[in-house]
Amino acid sequence: MVRRVSAAEARAKLSALMAEAAYGGQHVVIEKRGVPIAALIGMDDLERLEEVRARSARPQGALALVGAWRDVDEAKLDALLADIYTGREQDRGRQVNLEA
C-alpha cells in the first residue's frame, strides 16, 4: 500500500513514517506541491530493487555474447569470420577474395 504525504507532513512525522516503512511494509511517497519527489521504503524492498537493477544491468541474451568475444584470440576470430564469409559466398555460388 502507498501512502502519500506532503513534504511538510513528512518533516513533522519523519520518525513515524520511517517506522511504517521499516516495520509495516508501507511505501510512503513524499510530495511537494502535489508532485512526488521522494519515497520511503523498507530496507527489504530496497535490497530487492537493487538486486533487480543489478540483474537488469547485466547483458542478457544476444547482448551477453558480445562480451564473450572479448577473450577470444584475435587471429582465431579473424579465421572464424573468414570461414563464415567463405561459406556464405560459396552457398551463393561466388568466389571469395579475402585479401582485401
N, C-alpha and C positions, 0 to 999 in steps of 0.2 A: 504494500500500500504506500502511496506517495502523499506526503503532507506538504503543503505549500505555505511558506511564511514570508513575511516581509523582512527586509534586512534589519529594520528596527526591532522587530519581534525576535529575530534570531540573536541579535546583540543582547537583548534583555533576558532571553531564556536559553542561552547557549548551553549551559550545563545540562539542563533538562533535555534539550534536543539531542545532545551528544549521547546521553543515556538511552534515549529512544532509538537512535541509530545503532548504537553498540550492542544493546541488550534486547531491544524489542524488534529488531529487524526492520525498523521503519526507515524509509528513504525520505529525507527532508530536502525539498527544493527551496532555495532562498531566492527571493525575487526583489528586484529594485525597481520601483515604479511599475510593477506588474510584469517585468521582464525577468525570466530565470537567469541567474548569474552564477550560481554555485549549487552544490548539493552536499549533504552529509549522508554518508553511508557507513555501515559497519565494516570492520576490517575483513571479515569473511567475504563480503561482497567485493571489496576492493581487490583482495587476492584473486578471486575468480575473474574479475575484469582484467587484471594484469596478466593472468595466465592465458586468457583468450587473446589478448593483444599480442603476447609473445608468440603464440601459435600462429596467428594470422600474419605476423611479420615475416615468418619463415616462408621461403618459396615452397609452393606445393605443386604437384602435378608436373607438367612440362617445364614450368619455371625452375623447379628443383634440379632438373637435368642440366640447366645452363651452368650452374656452379660445379656440377660433377665433372665437366670437361677441364676444369682448372688443373687437375692433377695428371692429365694425360700428356705424355711426351709430345712435343710439337711435331717431330718428324713422323711419329706414328699417326697423329691426327691428320697430317698432310697426306700420308699414304692412304688412310681410310677415305678421305674426301676424294682423292684421285680415283680410287676403286669405285666409289659411288658414282662419280661423274662418268667414268668409263662404262659402267654397267648401264647407266641411263641412256647414254648415246648409242650403245650397241643395241639396246632394246628398240631404239628408233631407227636403226639401220644406218647410222652415221659413223664417220671416222672421228676419232678423238685426237686433238692436238693439245697435250698438257704442257708443252714447252712455253706457252705464253704467260 
